Amino acid sequence: MAKIIASFVLLFLVFIATTTTLIKAQATKQCEYEMIINTGITRGPNYKLGVVLEAIGGASINTSNIVKNWGAMGRGYTYFLPNSSDKFRTNLPCMVANFCWIGIKGKKGELNPHWYLSNVTVSTKGDGGINRLKTFSFGSGNEIDIIYPYASDGECP
């Protein structure tokens, strides 16, 4: 009887260890995030630009310097020139839900109000079919008129 109980306990412990490992693997699944920022007719900021992406349910991604931390256009590239599309990429843990809000702010919390920002497209690619695409529109050719705290688009439930 003791051998049966010992075998059952051992099998149970192996089951728990395997389940825990699978849950951790799902929780730390990495995704590639790509953001394309389309600037309008004027040059954008030449300083640190912070971006916050919020997903349904409240999870968020926050970077205080998107050019330094996510910049994908190569060394020496000048970002946010008039009528340009600038790419940014990073790898982070996958978010469970879709993006619903984006906020962009300057290094001290304010943006130059003369930046014409058309839109920002965010895509997510990851294992297991985690592929999402969301475009946030700041108005086609409209000047940013909100300078503090964020220029933003979207609405989370």
C-alpha angles and dihedrals in degrees: 000000000000090000091053092050092046090050091049092049091048092049090048092051092049089050092051092048092050093047092049091050092051092048091050091048090053092047094052098043108142125226132189112236119200124187125189116195115197114203122203130216098316133058117264128226122307094204137075110310119199123205130193120192116191125196131204107280095036103277112138146185116219128186123175095199114029095178094053098038102035106016111139103173098088137256116313094017115144110227128209099024116163114288093002137136114219124194127215127182139182141157117236137151111292117261116230097220139041123273115261106169139030129191127189124193139169128247094275094033098273135095130213101261092216096068114115104212114183104183147321121225119198124192131183125202125183147142119288097036098298098154121146136166128190130170119202113201122212093180126284105273095345122143118241105254098172107077102166135079100344142346097222147172135189137046127241121211 
